[in-house]
Amino acid sequence: MLLAPRLLPLHLLGVAVTVAAVLLGLWQVHVWQAHRESEARDLTSMRPVALGEVLGPDQPFPSSAVGRPVNVSGEWLPGSTFYVTDRQLDGRNGSWVVTPVAVCAEGQACGTSSALLVVRGWTDDPGDVPAAPRGRVELTGWLQPPEGSGLRDPDPSDDRLPELRIADAIQRVDQDLYGAFLVGRSVRPPGGMAGLEPVTPASLPQPGSFSGLRNLLYGIQWWIFAGFAVFVWWRWGRDELERSRGASAKSDDESRQVPSNP
């Protein structure tokens, strides 16, 4: 009875929903594994490549590029300098000094170019930081994904941020921003990092042990949904069989109760 032609579309729907949920679960687990592998991979000692080979202005940050050394050419935007507070360096508490760089080639107008946030260095006193640099610059540094743990900015009107979030930083920059920031390693001309202590990948906040766990939980959630779909499918089939058997038994009882003609 369950293989009747009128019921085949329902069977196909059940198969499609179950297979889709299983595949989506596998995809989420794959994303979780790739995230963990990218965190465990140390790219900081690789040869620098041009920023455009790793990340474009409108592209999301690739998980395989955390710590990748890149070369950047552009122009400082000194008026958009800000500080990221509560940053540790050798056991001391201080701030990162961040100045955006409009990414553009030599001789190209930089006014409409997307900008990349650059951590120029660390200071224990933002009030004693040298003036932000101006003009053209050639940078080499380590590429990092934007932060976003959800810390609240107690005073959005000042030049202090609790973490390096693109959504907060873009309020201080007149140009579009790349979805990443750069930890400066070397600068030409060299004045851009003068008077600041260098920030290295070793001093960056370490990713949490549960980083990427959301994707794993999504994968498990999809598999639970697949199991539920199989259960509903089985329950429906059982109910259909019981209904068919009940109707057949009732029909037999009625046929036995009909008196025969004399």
Secondary structure, DSSP 8 states (H G I E B T S, - for coil): -TT-GGGHHHHHHHHHHHHHHHHHHHHHHHHHHHHHHHHH---TTS--EEGGGT--TTS---GGGTT-EEEEEEEE-GGG-EEEEEEEETTEEEEEEEEEEEE--TTS--TTS-EEEEEEEEES-GGG------SEEEEEEEEE----S----S-TTSSEESS--HHHHGGG-SS-EEEEEEEEEEEESGGGGTTSB---GGGS----TTTTHHHHHHHHHHHHHHHHHHHHHHHHHHHHHHHHHHHHHHHHHHHHHS----
